[in-house]
């Protein structure tokens, strides 16, 4: 099986991370955005995190149509 191309949007050089934290995977009928950030209530209530999630939803929606 061929894996879809992944475009990394955000990465880290933290030693405990693989590197990519956010990526988009364009598929024939849709766009998949993956975020691997945010653990716990503090992250989910942070306005910056909320803006990132909202922007990812808008981005994916605009690419899918």
C-alpha positions as CSV (number, residue, x, y, z in Angstrom):
1,X,0.0,0.0,0.0
2,X,1.3,3.4,-0.9
3,X,1.2,6.0,1.9
4,X,-0.2,9.4,1.1
5,X,2.2,12.4,0.9
6,X,2.4,14.3,4.2
7,X,3.2,18.0,4.4
8,X,4.7,18.9,7.8
9,X,3.4,22.2,9.1
10,X,5.0,22.3,12.5
11,X,7.9,20.4,14.0
12,X,10.1,20.4,17.1
13,X,13.7,19.4,17.9
14,X,12.8,18.3,21.4
15,X,14.8,15.1,22.1
16,X,11.7,13.2,23.3
17,X,9.8,13.9,20.1
18,X,9.9,12.4,16.6
19,X,9.9,15.9,15.1
20,X,6.6,16.5,13.3
21,X,3.8,17.9,15.5
22,X,1.3,19.0,12.9
23,X,0.9,17.8,9.4
24,X,-1.6,17.7,6.6
25,X,-2.3,14.7,4.4
26,X,-4.2,15.6,1.2
27,X,-6.3,12.6,0.1
28,X,-8.3,12.4,-3.1
29,X,-11.6,13.2,-1.5
30,X,-10.5,15.1,1.7
31,X,-7.7,16.7,3.7
32,X,-6.6,15.3,7.0
33,X,-4.9,17.6,9.5
34,X,-3.2,15.9,12.4
35,X,-2.2,17.9,15.6
36,X,-0.1,16.1,18.3
37,X,-0.2,18.9,20.8
38,X,-2.3,19.7,23.8
39,X,-2.5,17.5,26.9
40,X,-4.8,18.5,29.8
41,X,-7.2,21.3,30.5
42,X,-4.5,24.0,30.5
43,X,-3.7,23.3,26.8
44,X,-7.3,23.0,25.7
45,X,-8.3,26.4,27.3
46,X,-5.2,28.2,25.9
47,X,-6.4,30.8,23.3
48,X,-3.3,30.0,21.1
49,X,-4.2,26.3,21.0
50,X,-7.8,27.2,20.3
51,X,-6.8,29.4,17.4
52,X,-4.5,26.7,16.0
53,X,-7.3,24.1,16.1
54,X,-9.8,26.6,14.5
55,X,-7.3,27.5,11.8
56,X,-6.6,23.8,11.1
57,X,-10.4,23.2,10.7
58,X,-10.8,26.2,8.3
59,X,-7.7,25.2,6.3
60,X,-8.9,21.6,5.9
61,X,-12.3,22.8,5.0
62,X,-11.0,25.1,2.3
63,X,-8.8,22.4,0.8
64,X,-11.6,19.8,0.7
65,X,-14.1,21.8,-1.3
